[in-house]
Amino acid sequence: MPEDQPEETATVTSAVGGTAGSPATSAPAVVARGEAAEGVSVGTADRPVHERVAAPDVVLPPESVAGVTWRPLALDDLVPLHALCARIGAVDHPDRGHALEVVRDDLTSPGIDLARDSIVGVDADGRFVAWGLSHLGPTRVSLVRVGVPGGVDPGRRGEGLGRRLLDWQRARGEQHLAACDEVLPAGLVTDVDEDALDARAALRRAGFDESRWWTELRRDLAEPIERVALDPAVRFVTMTDEWVEATRQARNDSFRDHWGSQPTSEDRWGRMVGAGTFRQDLSLLAVARPLDDPEAAEQVVAFVLSDVDPEGWAALGRRCAYVEYVGVRRSWRGRHLAQSLLASTLEAHVAEGLEVTVLDVDSVSPTGALGLYDRAGFVAARRSATVVRAY
């Protein structure tokens, strides 16, 4: 999954403020999911990462088993890899789409070296049956994170492929960590759905802990939408190119106190808003002059960003929108900006002919996200966990 997410697999999506709802579960914060938070502890470290991690000099491909051989991935593998991801997703997380563009984003993440950071298992007929990455995240502000997404074709599970894949990901990940000088928490990190029991068991056996839980919320757009009055100090605009960088800055400010979030780089942000599924016309912003400088230029103070992937609608059985981010700058919280923006966004989704709006939220969010979404008509549907092997 891409860094941050995936912002590296879907994602902590809400930093809004308000009155907290009841958490669906509580788990200790070990290290962060995606990007890590400025000023928020995600673990402690008193020595450089390279002093804490021993790694092999050479990482060999996994041992062949059951007629499956292994090699690095290449961009030419995008279509068969996408087909494998769709087969895995149909079992492990059937309520989500499996866009080709998401797979492409995985293979082209900043800093990834496919020849060394990827692996695919191929059967005797040339069919992809397992895959994985072990990719060092380029943003290391308060966490050194190696993403280790991947999976095994449901029809080939129980043959030892997953164990060999995880062994390879761990060895390559430890190579990455052993080359890092930062005095920061560090870990191998991925995400897993609550219902993916085989994958969860395999990760536990490999030393990963379920460190944080996320709840997928859905909103039936056939239900009435209650409008929320807009604070007169701001105005709404639809996102356009001129607001892209200002929204990134607002995102980084909004999520500074959020578990698992560290600053999103210009490159990573550009990849997200430039994706074919991202919808600027369905992404709404609240803009205003800074409270402490009324003569300054307007800035983005709150935002709701939407993603629409028609490719996934057939599998999902409905026309669905995904809310990538909901956020409010910390100095603007308590003004119901998220509620106003979210209600208007839902209305825009209805006007687009969509049937359901989906988002993910931290199950123990400190900003009142669960309460906010409950009042907006969202209901809990599924849960997933960030799993971490910490060093």
C-alpha positions in Angstrom: 0.0 0.0 0.0 1.1 3.5 -0.7 2.6 5.5 2.2 0.1 7.2 4.4 -3.1 5.7 3.8 -3.5 2.4 2.0 -2.1 7.0 3.7 -0.4 3.7 2.8 -4.1 1.3 2.5 -7.0 3.5 3.4 -6.4 5.3 6.4 -7.1 7.4 9.3 -9.5 9.8 7.5 -10.8 12.1 10.2 -9.4 14.9 12.3 -12.3 17.1 13.1 -12.8 17.9 16.8 -16.0 17.8 18.8 -17.6 15.4 21.2 -16.2 11.9 21.1 -18.4 8.9 20.5 -18.0 5.5 22.2 -14.9 3.7 20.8 -15.6 0.4 19.1 -12.4 -1.0 20.6 -9.3 0.1 22.4 -5.8 -1.0 21.5 -2.4 0.3 22.7 -0.5 2.5 20.4 2.8 0.9 19.5 3.8 2.5 16.3 1.9 4.3 13.7 -0.1 3.3 10.7 0.8 5.1 7.5 2.4 8.3 8.6 3.2 9.3 12.2 2.2 12.3 14.2 4.2 15.4 15.2 4.0 15.8 18.9 2.2 12.4 19.4 4.1 9.5 20.9 4.0 6.4 18.8 6.7 4.6 20.8 10.1 5.5 22.2 13.7 5.0 21.0 17.0 5.8 22.6 19.3 4.4 19.9 19.5 4.6 16.1 17.4 2.1 14.3 20.5 0.4 12.8 21.7 -0.4 16.3 18.5 -2.2 17.1 18.1 -4.3 14.0 20.3 -7.1 12.7 19.7 -8.0 9.1 21.0 -10.5 6.6 23.6 -9.2 4.0 21.7 -11.0 1.2 17.9 -11.6 0.9 17.2 -14.6 -1.3 13.8 -15.2 -3.0 11.5 -17.6 -1.1 12.1 -21.3 -1.4 10.0 -22.9 -4.2 7.1 -24.9 -2.9 4.1 -26.6 -4.5 5.3 -25.8 -8.0 5.5 -22.1 -7.3 8.6 -20.1 -8.1 9.4 -16.5 -7.0 10.8 -13.4 -8.8 10.6 -9.6 -8.4 7.7 -7.8 -9.8 7.9 -5.4 -12.8 5.5 -2.7 -14.1 4.7 -5.1 -16.9 3.1 -7.3 -14.3 0.4 -4.8 -13.4 -2.6 -6.6 -15.1 -2.0 -10.1 -13.7 -1.1 -8.7 -10.3 -4.4 -6.7 -10.3 -6.2 -10.0 -11.1 -4.5 -11.7 -8.1 -5.3 -8.7 -5.8 -9.0 -8.9 -6.9 -9.1 -12.7 -6.1 -7.6 -12.0 -2.6 -9.9 -9.0 -2.0 -13.0 -11.0 -2.9 -12.3 -13.2 0.1 -10.5 -11.0 2.6 -12.3 -7.7 2.0 -15.3 -8.2 -0.3 -16.9 -4.9 0.4 -14.1 -2.9 -1.2 -13.2 -2.2 -4.8 -10.0 -3.5 -6.3 -8.9 -0.7 -8.7 -6.1 -1.2 -11.1 -4.9 2.3 -10.2 -4.4 1.3 -6.6 -2.1 -1.6 -7.6 -0.2 0.7 -9.9 0.3 3.2 -7.1 1.7 0.4 -4.9 4.3 -0.5 -7.6 5.3 3.1 -8.2 5.5 4.4 -4.6 8.3 6.9 -4.1 11.6 5.3 -3.3 10.5 1.7 -4.2 13.0 -0.5 -6.0 10.9 -3.3 -7.5 14.0 -5.4 -8.2 14.7 -5.6 -4.4 11.5 -4.6 -2.7 8.9 -6.8 -4.4 8.2 -10.5 -4.9 5.7 -12.5 -6.8 5.0 -16.3 -6.7 4.2 -17.8 -10.1 2.7 -21.3 -10.7 3.6 -23.7 -13.4 1.0 -22.2 -15.7 2.3 -18.7 -15.3 -0.5 -17.6 -13.0 0.3 -15.2 -10.1 -0.6 -16.9 -6.8 1.2 -14.7 -4.1 2.8 -11.3 -3.9 4.3 -8.9 -1.5 6.3 -5.7 -1.0 8.8 -4.6 1.6 9.1 -0.9 1.1 10.8 1.7 3.3 8.6 4.8 3.7 10.4 8.0 2.6 8.8 10.2 5.3 10.5 9.5 8.6 9.5 12.3 11.0 8.6 10.3 14.1 8.5 6.8 12.7 10.7 4.6 10.5 8.1 2.5 8.7 8.5 -0.4 6.3 5.2 -1.3 4.6 4.7 -5.0 3.9 1.5 -5.4 2.0 0.8 -8.6 0.1 -1.2 -11.8 0.1 -1.8 -15.3 -1.2 -4.5 -16.5 -3.7 -7.3 -18.0 -1.6 -7.1 -21.2 -3.7 -3.5 -21.7 -2.8 -3.6 -21.1 0.9 -2.4 -23.8 3.4 0.6 -24.7 1.2 3.2 -22.6 3.0 3.3 -19.8 0.5 2.2 -17.1 3.1 4.9 -18.2 5.6 7.6 -18.0 2.9 6.3 -14.6 1.7 6.3 -13.1 5.2 9.8 -14.5 5.9 11.1 -12.7 2.8 9.3 -9.5 3.7 10.7 -9.5 7.2 14.3 -10.1 6.0 14.1 -7.4 3.3 12.4 -5.1 5.8 15.1 -5.6 8.4 17.7 -4.8 5.7 15.9 -1.5 5.2 15.8 -0.8 8.9 19.4 -1.8 9.5 20.4 1.0 7.1 18.5 3.8 9.0 20.2 6.2 11.3 17.2 7.9 12.9 16.6 7.6 16.6 12.9 6.8 16.2 10.5 4.0 16.7 10.6 1.5 13.8 8.5 -1.3 12.5 7.1 -3.5 9.7 3.5 -2.4 9.2 0.5 -3.5 7.2 -3.3 -3.7 7.5 -5.6 -6.6 7.7 -9.4 -6.9 7.8 -11.0 -8.3 10.9 -12.6 -11.1 8.9 -9.4 -12.2 7.2 -8.7 -14.8 9.8 -6.0 -16.7 7.9 -4.0 -13.6 7.2 -4.4 -12.4 10.9 -3.2 -15.8 12.2 -0.2 -15.8 9.8 0.8 -12.3 10.9 0.6 -13.2 14.6 2.8 -16.2 14.0 5.3 -13.9 12.3 5.5 -11.6 15.3 3.0 -8.9 14.3 0.7 -7.3 16.9 -2.7 -5.8 16.1 -1.8 -2.4 17.3 -4.7 -0.1 16.2 -8.2 -0.7 15.0 -10.2 1.2 12.3 -13.9 1.1 11.6 -15.5 1.3 8.2 -18.6 3.4 8.2 -21.3 3.6 5.6 -24.0 6.1 4.8 -27.1 5.1 2.9 -27.7 8.1 0.6 -31.4 7.2 0.3 -31.8 8.4 3.8 -32.6 12.2 4.5 -29.6 14.4 4.9 -29.8 17.1 7.6 -28.1 20.3 6.7 -25.8 22.1 9.2 -25.5 25.8 9.1 -22.2 27.1 7.9 -20.1 29.3 10.2 -20.3 32.9 8.7 -16.5 33.3 9.2 -15.8 30.8 6.3 -17.0 30.2 2.8 -17.3 26.9 0.9 -15.4 26.2 -2.3 -15.1 23.2 -4.5 -11.5 22.0 -4.7 -9.6 23.1 -7.8 -5.9 23.1 -8.7 -5.3 26.4 -7.0 -6.3 24.9 -3.6 -4.4 21.6 -3.8 -1.3 22.7 -1.9 -3.3 24.7 0.6 -5.4 21.6 1.3 -2.2 19.6 1.9 -1.1 22.1 4.4 -4.5 22.0 6.1 -4.3 18.2 6.1 -0.9 18.2 7.8 -2.1 20.7 10.5 -5.3 18.8 11.1 -3.7 15.5 11.7 -0.8 16.5 13.8 -2.5 15.2 17.0 -3.8 12.0 15.3 -2.3 8.6 16.0 -0.5 7.2 13.0 -0.2 10.4 11.0 2.9 12.3 9.9 3.3 15.0 7.3 2.2 14.1 3.8 4.8 15.1 1.2 4.0 17.1 -1.9 4.8 14.1 -4.0 2.5 11.8 -2.1 -0.3 14.4 -2.1 0.1 15.0 -5.8 -0.2 11.3 -6.5 -3.5 11.1 -4.5 -5.2 14.1 -6.0 -3.9 13.2 -9.4 -5.4 9.7 -9.3 -8.1 8.9 -11.8 -10.5 8.0 -9.0 -10.0 11.3 -7.0 -12.9 13.7 -7.6 -12.1 17.4 -7.1 -15.6 18.3 -8.1 -16.9 16.2 -5.1 -14.3 17.5 -2.7 -15.4 20.5 -0.6 -13.3 23.0 1.3 -14.0 25.7 3.9 -11.7 28.7 3.4 -11.1 31.7 5.5 -8.4 34.2 6.5 -6.3 33.1 9.5 -7.8 34.0 12.9 -4.6 35.7 14.0 -4.0 37.6 10.8 -7.2 38.9 9.1 -5.2 40.7 6.4 -3.5 37.5 5.2 -4.6 35.4 2.2 -7.3 32.9 2.7 -6.3 29.4 3.7 -8.1 26.1 3.8 -9.4 25.5 7.3 -11.6 22.4 6.8 -12.0 19.8 4.0 -13.9 16.7 2.9 -12.2 14.9 0.0 -14.0 12.3 -2.1 -12.9 9.4 -4.3 -15.1 7.5 -6.7 -14.1 4.2 -8.3 -16.7 2.9 -10.8 -14.5 -0.1 -11.5 -15.4 -1.5 -8.1 -19.2 -0.9 -8.3 -20.0 -4.3 -9.9 -18.3 -6.2 -7.1 -19.8 -4.0 -4.4 -23.3 -4.1 -5.9 -23.9 -0.4 -5.5 -22.6 3.0 -6.7 -20.3 4.0 -4.0 -18.1 7.0 -3.0 -15.2 6.9 -0.6 -14.3 9.8 1.6 -10.5 10.0 1.7 -10.2 12.7 4.3 -12.3 14.8 6.7 -10.2 17.4 8.6 -10.4 20.7 10.4 -7.4 22.8 11.4 -7.0 22.7 15.1 -7.5 26.4 15.6 -10.9 26.1 13.8 -12.3 23.2 15.7 -15.6 23.5 17.6 -17.4 25.5 14.8 -19.2 22.5 13.2 -17.2 23.0 10.0 -16.8 19.2 9.5 -20.6 18.7 10.0 -21.4 21.4 7.5 -19.0 20.2 4.9 -20.0 16.6 5.3 -23.7 17.3 4.9 -23.0 19.2 1.7 -20.7 16.5 0.4 -23.4 13.9 1.0 -25.8 16.0 -1.0 -23.2 16.3 -3.8 -22.9 12.5 -3.8 -26.7 12.2 -4.1 -26.7 14.6 -7.0 -24.0 12.5 -8.7 -26.4 9.5 -8.6 -24.4 7.6 -5.9 -26.0 5.3 -3.4 -23.6 4.9 -0.5 -20.8 6.9 1.0 -18.0 5.0 2.8 -15.2 6.2 5.0 -12.7 4.7 7.6 -12.1 6.1 11.0 -9.8 5.4 14.0 -11.9 3.4 16.4 -10.4 5.3 19.3 -10.2 8.7 17.6 -9.4 11.6 20.0 -11.4 14.1 17.8 -14.9 12.9 18.2 -15.1 11.4 14.8 -17.4 8.4 15.7 -19.9 10.8 17.3 -19.8 13.1 14.3 -20.5 10.3 11.8 -23.2 8.7 13.9 -25.1 12.0 13.9 -24.6 12.3 10.1 -26.2 8.9 9.6 -23.2 6.6 9.1 -23.3 3.1 10.6 -20.4 0.8 11.3 -19.9 -2.0 8.8 -16.5 -3.6 9.1 -13.3 -3.3 11.1 -9.6 -3.6 10.2 -6.4 -3.5 12.1 -3.0 -2.0 11.7 -0.5 -4.8 12.5 3.0 -4.0 13.5 6.2 -5.9 14.1 8.1 -3.3 16.3 11.9 -2.9 16.7 
